[in-house]
Amino acid sequence: MAEASRPSGEQLLAKLQAGSRARLRIYIGAAPGVGKTYSMLEDAHALRREGLDVVVGFVETYGRADTDAKIGDLEVVPRRRIEYRGVVLEEMDVVAILRRRPQLCPGRGRGGPAGR
């Protein structure tokens, strides 16, 4: 049985350099309400205006009007509902997001008391 051909280190490096680099942006705040979710949604709208296909994977606004309004017309992927020990939990539906194949998917936002 023939062994599968593996790419060389040089081939892997060339492939990495040829492709675009993924970027990870982390929104850090020392307390609820400092603007993590609000900033993430503002950035999502800006990137969509630049032509990127953006969907929201998971956002928790806690009913704050400013943050709810900031979602605006962004597409929101419905949450996955699972039952665990008699309790229904909602979580980000990673499978649905992967199936949708957006260029950008902000997720797990948690709005603060001021919603900003």
PyMOL commands that set and color helices and strands:
alter all, ss='L'
color gray80, all
select helices_A, chain A and resi 9-18+36-49+65-71+94-100
alter helices_A, ss='H'
color red, helices_A
select strands_A, chain A and resi 55-56+59-60+75-76+80-84+87-91+109-110
alter strands_A, ss='S'
color yellow, strands_A
deselect
rebuild
show_as cartoon
